[in-house]
Amino acid sequence: MHDFYNTLFNLRTNNPALRAGDPEAKTERLTASDNRHIFAFLRNDGEQQVLVILNFSCTGASFSLDSINGKFRDIFSCKEMEFSNEKSFQLNSWEYLVFERL
């Protein structure tokens, strides 16, 4: 559990998109093809972006995201992922993903 919180703390400390009180930092709710179960948002400050995707259901969800393109890195696994409007994703029940734009 320590590693989980340490990773989130480091992201918040090192990424300007997550700075509280910064008028340049904006949060945008993203539209998912399954908005009933998936909550996704993008926090950005110029070039720096953090993407969060949450599955708020007790079942798996398959979905795509509108308006998000580019390469991101999962902050927990360091795996790189390419996002586009045509790409579909799968999240297990209560699963979450947190990405940082490369």
C-alpha positions in Angstrom: 0.0 0.0 0.0 2.9 2.3 0.7 4.1 2.1 -2.9 0.6 3.0 -4.2 0.4 6.2 -2.2 4.1 7.0 -2.8 3.5 6.8 -6.5 0.5 9.1 -6.4 2.3 11.5 -4.1 5.3 11.7 -6.6 2.9 12.3 -9.5 1.2 15.1 -7.7 4.6 16.7 -6.6 6.2 16.4 -10.1 3.4 17.1 -12.5 2.3 20.7 -12.9 -1.1 19.6 -14.1 -2.0 18.5 -10.5 -0.9 21.7 -8.8 -3.7 23.1 -6.6 -4.6 26.7 -7.1 -2.9 27.0 -10.5 -5.3 29.0 -12.7 -3.7 27.4 -15.8 -4.5 23.8 -14.7 -7.8 22.7 -16.0 -9.9 19.5 -15.5 -12.0 18.2 -18.3 -14.5 15.3 -18.0 -14.1 13.0 -20.9 -16.9 11.2 -22.7 -16.7 7.4 -22.6 -18.9 5.2 -24.7 -20.1 3.7 -21.4 -20.6 6.8 -19.2 -22.9 4.8 -16.9 -19.9 2.8 -15.5 -16.8 4.7 -16.6 -15.8 8.1 -15.2 -12.7 9.6 -17.0 -11.1 12.9 -16.7 -8.1 14.8 -18.0 -6.2 17.3 -15.9 -3.8 19.5 -17.9 -1.5 22.4 -17.6 -0.2 23.2 -21.1 1.9 20.3 -22.2 1.6 18.3 -19.0 -1.5 16.0 -18.7 -2.8 13.4 -16.3 -5.5 11.0 -17.5 -7.6 9.1 -14.9 -10.1 6.4 -15.8 -12.3 4.7 -13.2 -14.8 1.9 -13.5 -17.5 2.5 -10.8 -19.3 -0.7 -11.3 -19.2 -4.3 -10.0 -18.9 -5.6 -13.5 -16.3 -5.3 -16.2 -16.8 -2.5 -18.8 -15.7 -2.2 -22.4 -15.5 1.4 -23.7 -13.8 3.9 -25.9 -12.9 7.5 -25.0 -13.7 10.6 -27.2 -11.3 13.5 -27.5 -8.1 11.8 -26.3 -5.2 11.0 -28.5 -1.5 10.4 -28.0 0.9 8.4 -26.0 0.6 8.0 -22.2 2.4 6.1 -19.5 0.6 4.2 -16.8 2.1 5.6 -13.5 1.9 2.3 -11.7 3.2 -0.2 -14.3 5.2 2.3 -16.5 3.6 0.6 -19.5 3.1 3.0 -22.5 -0.2 3.1 -24.2 -1.4 4.8 -27.4 -4.9 6.4 -27.1 -7.1 7.3 -30.1 -10.9 7.7 -30.7 -11.1 4.3 -32.4 -9.4 2.3 -29.7 -11.5 0.2 -27.2 -10.5 -0.6 -23.6 -11.6 -3.0 -21.0 -11.6 -2.4 -17.2 -12.5 -5.0 -14.6 -14.9 -4.2 -11.8 -13.7 -1.3 -9.6 -10.5 -1.1 -11.7 -8.8 2.3 -12.2 -6.0 3.6 -14.5 -3.8 6.7 -14.0 -1.7 7.9 -16.9 0.8 10.7 -17.6 1.3 12.0 -21.1 4.6 11.3 -22.7 
